[in-house]
């Protein structure tokens, strides 16, 4: 009885995921935006998003806040692509008004970018609703997949 219930629940989740993706079961992934409200609430936590296939999903790191130093363009951060992913990431950082600050190159699964050069120095303060845009690319030909956004507070300290 427990096995039957578990099988029905798993089947329902998989069917529901394909129906909500609106792609009729096609293999191309649909990755909805990830924000601090529907991602884990801790800095550096990650959230799994819509399935790429019935057995695989893309983990998108979500951040509640990120801290940078005022008056500097070289910043120490931790941007990464979880090693469980089977795709590359290209990560962009921008302010809530759309001002671009940084765009990475291709980040392979398991790779961490811990020092970045932002396009301009920032004054001390809290920049609410900053955006990390994750563009995902297949590892077998770099076909662009869908992406996701993570909204967070950027804290710039003196």
N, C-alpha and C positions, 0 to 999 in steps of 0.2 A: 504494500500500500504506500509506504514512504517513497519507494523507488518510483512508482507511478506518479505520485504527486510531484516529486522533484523533476521528473522528465517533462511533465506538463508545464511546470513553471519555466524551465529552461527553454522549451519550445516556444512558449508565449513571449518570453523576452526576445528571443531571436527574431520571431515573426514581427513582433511589435517594433523592433529596431529597424527592420527592413521597411515596414510600412511607414513609420515616421520619417524615414529618410526620404521618402517620396521618389525613390529611384527604381521602384519595381523589382528590387533584388539585384540590380546591377552591381558589379564588383567595385565600382568607383566609390570611395568613401565620402561620407558627408560628415564634416566635423563642425558642430555648432560652436558658437562663441563660448569661451570659458571665462567666467568672471570670478571675482573674489567671493561672490555669493553662492555660486554653484560649484566652485572648486573647493578643495580643502582650505580651511581658514588659517593655515600656518604658512609662514614664509618658507618657500622652497618645497611646499607640498605639491603633489601632482594629482591630476584627475584624469581618469580614463574617459575617452569620448567615443562617439559612435563607432561601431565596428567597421573595419576595413573588409573583413570577411567574417564568417561565423566563428572563427577561432582566433581572431586577432583584432586588437584595437590600438589606437595611437594615444600614448600618455602625454598630456600637455601639462608642463609645470605651471602651477598657479602661485602667485605671490600676493600677500596682503600688503607688504611694503618692501621697498628697496631703499638702501641708504647710499648716498654719494657725498663727495666732498665739494664744498662751495669753491668757486673760482678756479677749478681745474677741469681740463678736458680729458685727462687720463684718469679712468675710474676703475676701482676694483669691485667686481660684481661676481655673481655666479649664475651664468646662463648656461643651460645644458640641454642635451637631448638624452632622455632616459635610455639606458642600454637595452631595454625591452622593446623599443620601437624598431620597426623594420623599414624606416624611412629617414630621409635627411630633413633637417630643419634649416630655415633661413629666418632669423629673428630680427625684428625691427622694434626699436624703442622710440616712442613719441610722447609728447605732452598731450593733454586732453584737447587742446585747440588744434591738434594736428601737426604741430611743429616737430619735424623729424630730428632725432638726436643721434641715432645709431642704426646701422644695418650690418648684420654679420654676413660672412660667407656661408658656404654649406657646412653644417655641423652634423657629423655622422653620429649614429647611435653610440652612446657611452662617452661622447666627447663633451668637455667642459670648456667654456670660454670664461676666464676669470679676470681678464683685464681688457677694457674696451677704451676706445678713443671717441668721445662724443663730439658732435659738430660745434658745440659752443659751451662755454662754462655757464654754470647756473649760480644764482644768488641763493644764499641760505633761506630755507623755508620749506613748506610742505606743498608739493604739487599734486593735488588730488586728481584721481582718475587718469593717471598716466596709463599708457597702453603698450603692452608687449604683443606684437603681431607675429604669429607663428605661421609661416608658409611651409607646407610639407611637400616633399618630393620623393617619388619612388626611388628605391635604391637600385633598381634594375633598369636604368635608362633616364633617370631624373625627370620623369613625367610629373608635372605639377598636380598635386592632389589638393583637396580643399585645405583651408587653414582655420585658425582659431585666434581669438584675442583673449588676453588676460588683462583685466583692469586692476590697478593697484595704486597705492599712494607712494610717491617718490619723495623721500625725506632727504633734503640737502642740508648738511651740517657744516658749521664753520671749521 
